Amino acid sequence: MKSIALQGVYVPTASPFDHAGDLYPLKARFNIEKLNKLSLAGYVVGGSTGETVFLTEREKIELWELVASAAAPEKQLIAGTGVESVRETVSLTNRAAEMGYKAALVITPHYYKSQLNKDDAQCLYFNAVADQAKIPLILYSIPQNTGIDLSVEAVIRLSSHPNIAGIKESSGNVDKVKRLCAEVGNGFQITVGSAPTFYPALVAGAVGGIFALANAAPYGIITLWEAFRTREMEAAEDWQNRIRRPAELVTSKYGVAGLKHAMDLNGYYGGQCRLPLRPLTPEAKLEIEEGFSELKG
């Protein structure tokens, strides 16, 4: 199957909540309509940035519907459908397929770590989902959140499946990206989720990226990608240096709460996170404001 092309920059959309903690459809549409004007490849709805582990099934489906209705026709839609069981992941994936999503981003199962932190267990899970899914899968490895680092050997094995299109490798490990690009099966695409290492990952052979930062400051990421695509390597490296600190502030340091504050600063709607994610301190807000003073939306 493997019919989706993953080149370019994707936004893993943040989930907007109102003051009561409910989904805020008006603001979800506002963010997408603003992002539609930029040369983004598409949207990933229901990933880590979208606080998907705090969403009910009904809310996930509502967000998929909202983004699908608001997205410009040329934007590719990818649904974050991965949960712990094969059965539910297949059900969510095929529901997203019915709504027009072109691929599913599926995170490594991780709750039963002692059993699942093995290549055979991960391969069993992904192969079983891919066998039953109506759209291609994108493997999602984010060990800093799950404690499971999907090994190069496991990815090589999975890359031969006709319904697994690629991987989002979010560890920030460029050496791992190099190995994957050199060793995976033909047609299998490597994307990355670590904005601070986007340029070296592209040099290593990655085809694109899915970045939380793109919710708040997409211009810098897009400019880096376009510079690399047109072989303006000095410009690409310069933009990498410009986005590095802001990207770290809204991912590894302050996470989704930091990202949502940066979105508010740059004219998007971020708003609050769901508990148990905590609001930012005034000091954290000031650091983010300083970090984004020269990086606008």
GUSELUM-200700 format. One record per residue (C-alpha): residue number from 1; x, y, z. Coordinates in steps of 0.5 Angstrom, whole numbers, plus 500, padded with zeros to 3 digits. Example, Ala and Ser with C-alpha at 12.3 -4.5 7.8 and 13.67 -1.06 7.14 Angstrom:
<pts>
{1; {525; 491; 516}}
{2; {527; 498; 514}}
</pts>
This chain:
<pts>
{1; {500; 500; 500}}
{2; {505; 505; 502}}
{3; {502; 511; 498}}
{4; {503; 517; 502}}
{5; {509; 522; 501}}
{6; {512; 525; 508}}
{7; {516; 530; 505}}
{8; {516; 537; 508}}
{9; {514; 540; 515}}
{10; {508; 537; 519}}
{11; {504; 541; 524}}
{12; {502; 536; 530}}
{13; {496; 540; 532}}
{14; {495; 542; 539}}
{15; {488; 541; 542}}
{16; {485; 547; 544}}
{17; {481; 547; 551}}
{18; {476; 553; 554}}
{19; {476; 555; 561}}
{20; {472; 549; 563}}
{21; {477; 544; 560}}
{22; {472; 542; 554}}
{23; {475; 542; 547}}
{24; {474; 549; 544}}
{25; {472; 548; 536}}
{26; {472; 555; 534}}
{27; {479; 556; 536}}
{28; {481; 549; 533}}
{29; {478; 552; 527}}
{30; {482; 559; 528}}
{31; {489; 555; 528}}
{32; {488; 551; 522}}
{33; {485; 556; 518}}
{34; {491; 561; 520}}
{35; {496; 555; 518}}
{36; {493; 553; 512}}
{37; {496; 560; 509}}
{38; {503; 557; 510}}
{39; {507; 552; 505}}
{40; {506; 546; 510}}
{41; {505; 539; 508}}
{42; {499; 537; 513}}
{43; {497; 536; 520}}
{44; {498; 531; 525}}
{45; {492; 530; 529}}
{46; {492; 527; 536}}
{47; {499; 526; 538}}
{48; {503; 528; 544}}
{49; {503; 535; 542}}
{50; {495; 534; 542}}
{51; {495; 531; 549}}
{52; {492; 525; 546}}
{53; {493; 521; 552}}
{54; {488; 526; 556}}
{55; {483; 525; 550}}
{56; {477; 521; 550}}
{57; {475; 517; 544}}
{58; {469; 522; 542}}
{59; {474; 528; 543}}
{60; {479; 525; 538}}
{61; {474; 523; 533}}
{62; {471; 530; 534}}
{63; {478; 533; 533}}
{64; {479; 529; 527}}
{65; {473; 532; 524}}
{66; {474; 539; 526}}
{67; {481; 539; 523}}
{68; {479; 535; 516}}
{69; {473; 540; 515}}
{70; {478; 546; 516}}
{71; {484; 544; 513}}
{72; {486; 546; 506}}
{73; {485; 541; 500}}
{74; {492; 540; 499}}
{75; {494; 539; 506}}
{76; {495; 532; 508}}
{77; {492; 529; 514}}
{78; {495; 524; 519}}
{79; {491; 521; 525}}
{80; {495; 520; 531}}
{81; {491; 513; 533}}
{82; {496; 509; 537}}
{83; {494; 506; 544}}
{84; {496; 500; 548}}
{85; {492; 495; 545}}
{86; {492; 492; 537}}
{87; {484; 492; 537}}
{88; {483; 499; 539}}
{89; {488; 502; 535}}
{90; {485; 498; 529}}
{91; {479; 501; 531}}
{92; {481; 508; 531}}
{93; {485; 508; 525}}
{94; {480; 505; 521}}
{95; {475; 510; 523}}
{96; {480; 516; 521}}
{97; {481; 513; 514}}
{98; {473; 513; 514}}
{99; {474; 521; 515}}
{100; {479; 522; 510}}
{101; {486; 521; 513}}
{102; {491; 519; 509}}
{103; {496; 515; 514}}
{104; {496; 514; 522}}
{105; {501; 515; 527}}
{106; {502; 510; 532}}
{107; {506; 510; 538}}
{108; {510; 504; 541}}
{109; {505; 501; 546}}
{110; {509; 501; 553}}
{111; {505; 500; 559}}
{112; {507; 493; 560}}
{113; {514; 495; 559}}
{114; {518; 489; 562}}
{115; {514; 485; 556}}
{116; {514; 490; 551}}
{117; {521; 493; 551}}
{118; {523; 487; 546}}
{119; {523; 488; 539}}
{120; {519; 481; 538}}
{121; {513; 485; 542}}
{122; {514; 491; 538}}
{123; {514; 488; 531}}
{124; {508; 483; 533}}
{125; {504; 490; 535}}
{126; {505; 494; 529}}
{127; {505; 488; 524}}
{128; {498; 486; 527}}
{129; {495; 493; 526}}
{130; {498; 494; 519}}
{131; {495; 488; 517}}
{132; {488; 490; 519}}
{133; {489; 498; 518}}
{134; {485; 501; 512}}
{135; {491; 507; 511}}
{136; {498; 506; 512}}
{137; {502; 507; 519}}
{138; {507; 511; 521}}
{139; {511; 508; 527}}
{140; {512; 513; 532}}
{141; {518; 513; 537}}
{142; {519; 518; 543}}
{143; {522; 514; 548}}
{144; {523; 520; 553}}
{145; {515; 520; 554}}
{146; {514; 512; 553}}
{147; {521; 509; 556}}
{148; {521; 505; 549}}
{149; {526; 506; 544}}
{150; {524; 503; 538}}
{151; {531; 499; 536}}
{152; {534; 500; 529}}
{153; {533; 493; 528}}
{154; {526; 493; 529}}
{155; {524; 498; 525}}
{156; {528; 495; 519}}
{157; {524; 489; 520}}
{158; {518; 493; 520}}
{159; {520; 497; 514}}
{160; {518; 491; 509}}
{161; {511; 491; 511}}
{162; {507; 493; 505}}
{163; {502; 498; 510}}
{164; {508; 501; 514}}
{165; {510; 507; 510}}
{166; {515; 510; 515}}
{167; {517; 513; 522}}
{168; {517; 519; 526}}
{169; {523; 518; 530}}
{170; {523; 523; 536}}
{171; {529; 522; 540}}
{172; {533; 527; 537}}
{173; {539; 521; 536}}
{174; {542; 523; 529}}
{175; {546; 517; 529}}
{176; {540; 513; 530}}
{177; {537; 517; 524}}
{178; {543; 516; 520}}
{179; {543; 508; 521}}
{180; {535; 508; 519}}
{181; {536; 512; 513}}
{182; {542; 507; 511}}
{183; {539; 500; 513}}
{184; {531; 501; 512}}
{185; {527; 498; 506}}
{186; {526; 501; 500}}
{187; {521; 506; 500}}
{188; {520; 507; 507}}
{189; {521; 514; 509}}
{190; {524; 517; 516}}
{191; {521; 523; 519}}
{192; {523; 526; 525}}
{193; {520; 530; 531}}
{194; {526; 534; 534}}
{195; {526; 541; 531}}
{196; {533; 542; 535}}
{197; {536; 537; 530}}
{198; {532; 538; 524}}
{199; {538; 540; 519}}
{200; {543; 534; 521}}
{201; {537; 529; 520}}
{202; {536; 532; 513}}
{203; {543; 531; 512}}
{204; {543; 524; 514}}
{205; {537; 523; 509}}
{206; {530; 524; 513}}
{207; {525; 527; 508}}
{208; {521; 531; 513}}
{209; {519; 533; 520}}
{210; {513; 533; 525}}
{211; {514; 539; 530}}
{212; {511; 542; 536}}
{213; {514; 548; 535}}
{214; {511; 549; 528}}
{215; {504; 550; 532}}
{216; {507; 557; 535}}
{217; {513; 559; 530}}
{218; {512; 555; 523}}
{219; {515; 560; 519}}
{220; {522; 558; 522}}
{221; {521; 551; 521}}
{222; {519; 552; 514}}
{223; {524; 556; 512}}
{224; {529; 551; 514}}
{225; {526; 546; 510}}
{226; {526; 550; 504}}
{227; {533; 552; 504}}
{228; {535; 545; 505}}
{229; {531; 543; 499}}
{230; {534; 548; 495}}
{231; {541; 547; 497}}
{232; {542; 553; 501}}
{233; {546; 549; 506}}
{234; {548; 556; 510}}
{235; {541; 559; 510}}
{236; {539; 552; 513}}
{237; {544; 551; 518}}
{238; {543; 559; 520}}
{239; {535; 557; 521}}
{240; {537; 551; 525}}
{241; {541; 555; 530}}
{242; {535; 560; 530}}
{243; {530; 555; 532}}
{244; {534; 551; 537}}
{245; {533; 554; 543}}
{246; {526; 556; 542}}
{247; {524; 549; 540}}
{248; {528; 546; 547}}
{249; {524; 551; 551}}
{250; {517; 548; 548}}
{251; {519; 541; 548}}
{252; {524; 538; 553}}
{253; {524; 544; 558}}
{254; {517; 546; 559}}
{255; {513; 541; 554}}
{256; {506; 543; 552}}
{257; {504; 548; 557}}
{258; {510; 552; 554}}
{259; {508; 551; 547}}
{260; {501; 553; 548}}
{261; {504; 560; 551}}
{262; {508; 561; 545}}
{263; {502; 560; 541}}
{264; {499; 565; 545}}
{265; {504; 570; 544}}
{266; {505; 569; 536}}
{267; {497; 570; 535}}
{268; {495; 563; 535}}
{269; {490; 560; 540}}
{270; {494; 556; 546}}
{271; {490; 556; 552}}
{272; {491; 552; 558}}
{273; {493; 544; 558}}
{274; {489; 539; 562}}
{275; {491; 536; 568}}
{276; {495; 534; 571}}
{277; {500; 538; 566}}
{278; {501; 544; 570}}
{279; {500; 551; 568}}
{280; {507; 555; 567}}
{281; {510; 559; 573}}
{282; {511; 567; 571}}
{283; {519; 566; 571}}
{284; {517; 560; 566}}
{285; {513; 565; 562}}
{286; {518; 570; 562}}
{287; {523; 565; 559}}
{288; {519; 563; 553}}
{289; {517; 570; 552}}
{290; {525; 572; 551}}
{291; {526; 566; 547}}
{292; {521; 567; 542}}
{293; {522; 575; 542}}
{294; {525; 574; 535}}
{295; {522; 568; 532}}
{296; {515; 570; 530}}
{297; {509; 566; 527}}
</pts>
